[in-house]
C-alpha cells in the first residue's frame, strides 16, 4: 500500500474479539526525504551510543515518566475517562535534555 498510506498503521485479529484491533501512529512532517525508518533513527543512534559507552544518553526517569503517563492515559480511557492520579509526573527531571 505504498503511496496510499503515509502513516504507521497496524491491525490484527484477536482471539475472543469480534472486531479487529487497529491503531495508527500519525507521522507529522512527512516529506520525500523522511522515511518511516528515519523517524526511529534518533532512538537507534542513542541506543548505539549507550551500547558503545555504557552510559545512558538521557535520564532513565524520562522513559519512566513517559511510559507511566501513557499507561495512566490508557487506564483512564478504559475507565471511561476517569481522572487518575499521576504520582510519577511529580518527579523533577534534570535540566539537561536531548533534542533530535
N, C-alpha and C positions, 0 to 999 in steps of 0.2 A: 504494500500500500504506500510505497514511497511516492511522495508528491501529493498524496491525498490527506495524510495525517501528519501534522508538523510537531506534535507534542508526544510525550512519552505516555503510552496507553497500555493498559493491561486488563485482561478479562479471563475469568476461569469459571468452570462449572464446579460447584462444591457439593459433595455428597450431603444430602439432607436439606438442601436449599432448593426451592422451586425455581428461583431466578438466578442467573449467573451473577457473580460478583465482578464489578469492574471499577477501575479507577483511572484518573488521568492526572498527570503532572504537567501543568502548563509551563512551557519553556519560553520565557519572555525574551525579547530582543533577538529572535531568530533571524539570521541572515544567511547568505550563501556561505560565509566563512565559519559560521557557528554550527557545528555538527552536534548530534546527540552526545557523542563522546567528549566533545570539548566542554560540556557542562560538568563533567566529572573529573576532568584533568586536574584542576587545582587540588581536589581532595586526594587524588592519586599521588600528586607531587609531594604533598605533606606527609602522606603515609611512607613514601620512599625516603624522605628526609628523616623520619622517625626511625626507620629500619637502619639507615646508614649511621646515624649519630647516637641512637639510643635515648635521645631527649625528645620529649613531647614538643611539637611545634606550637602548640597553644594549650591553655589550661584545660585539663580534663573536666573541670567544673562546667565549662561551656557546653560540652556534649551532654553532660548530665542535666543541665538546665534545659537545653533544647528538647531532649527526649522526654524529660519529665513534664514539660508544658504540653508537648504533643500528646502524651498519654492522658493527661488531665482533660485536654480538649476532647479527645475521643470518648473518654468516660462520661464527660458532661453530655455529649451528643447522645450517647447510649441511654443516658438517664433523662432524656427529654429536655436537654438544655439547662439542667440543674447547675446552679453556681457551686463550684467546688473550691476548697482552699488549695492554694499552691505554695506550700512552705518552701519549696526549693527556689522559688522566684525571689525570696528574700536574701538569697546568698549574694554577697558582694564579690563581683568578679574583678580581677586585676585590670588596671587601665590599659595594659598592652593588648593590642588586637591585631588581627591579620586581615587585610583586605585583599580580595582577589582582583 
